[in-house]
């Protein structure tokens, strides 16, 4: 007990003074800052991604119909209904197109905030979240400043920027799952890596193969230090492959009106990997050079990119081959963390030039990302017009606001994302026998010279009147049967 002598009486041994209390541990300021670094990077990236996405939406710069499709799906989930996307065809269940039930996680947020902006903010948050494990594991393995450079280079990578620009897509969930899985893999947390990888089967049908690739790399790397993990990793790989096969062969066809997987046509029928070789080669250079300085292939983690590159490059659809849209976002955490692993590996290389190259590569990757950003989507954040909504845009929104809630509308890119939160919207020319109440068109390129004649071609049995033409946007309203009969 404190304050009581432990000497035996009569021995003459001097009493032992009580032990001084241990000082309270003091957190190192440097370590505290280092711990916060990944979160600071993520917050800055979130603000940038969200600002870009929201500003594009407010200025009617939507790129495709995907934002409208996903809003229809998430709106249905929020109402506890089947995930029907009328833009893919009246009554089409999206699970018969792509198997992405993970997007249902956004239903509660959408129920509170029923707007496409909810989807855009969620995507910005998911992409920014992925920067936390990337920056954190890079700092742990390579040091703080190299970790920061890797985090910045990743967050500004062209693949992520193109995905942010492309409105919304389900792969926003895959990017952080892959990043957290690979962080766990690089730090020897094998079962955590498997747990992060397995949910990929719920993000998109092809990502089951990516999950299997992660599990196989776990099995290879754990075989010496944690042999008991190997059977678990092989089981997860097998489960992921089986899940992918079942999804392709049975689950999607079960929800598809044609009892098939529609994308087989695009994946099959190509002339092989040499078809469009110049485009594919340029894409590979973009993936490996500015993002990883060609060093990433020295890590086995790069093998995790093969399933995605495989189906894209073997496809007959040339949109899959290039650097546009969202197709390369899932590759960015793979290539970046393969680079981190490769840098750590070459530190013990007998080649001094290789060690020096690897040492300077994080800074070079960050510098390349910053330089390329001047010609990539985030560069728009430096332009004043990005934050201005032109008067004609407001006029277009007022025009579309005239369409009543719950109306049926046939539309193309532009009006879609302004209507899907409150109307039933079909893709122009694909109403499959349904005569909509309204037709709303982005006609800024004047691709429709005679709107009334075009409406008659779409719906010969109906009569439409032009109710508004503002800033190149048209709204046509179907005449009621009583009005038509009076005429």
Buried (B, 14 or more C-beta within 10 A) or exposed (E): EEEEEEEEEEEEEEEEEEEEEEEEEEEEEEEEEBEEBBBBBBBBBBEBBBBBBBBBBBBBBBBBBBBBBBBBBBBBBBEEEEBBBBBBBBEBBBBBBBBBBBBBEBBEBBBEEBBBBBBBBBBBBBBBBBBBBBBBBBBBBBBBEBBBBBBBBBBBBBBBBBBBBBBBBBBBBBBBBBBBBBBBBBBBBBBBBBBBBBBBBBBBBBBBBBBBBBBBBBBEBBEEEBEEBBEBBBEBBEBBBEBBBBBBEEBBBEBBEEEEBBBEEBBEEBEEEEBBEEBBEBBEEBBBEBBBBBBBBBBBBBBBBEBBBEBBBBBBEEEBBBBEBBBBBBBBBBBBBBBBBBBBBBEEEEEEEBBEBBBEBBBBBBBBBEEBBEEBBBBBBEEEEBEEEEEBBEBBBEBBEEBEEEBBBBBBBBBBBBBBBBBBBBBBEBBEEBBBBBBBBBBEEEEBEEBEEBBBEBBEEBBBEEEBBBBBBBBBBBBEEEEEEEE
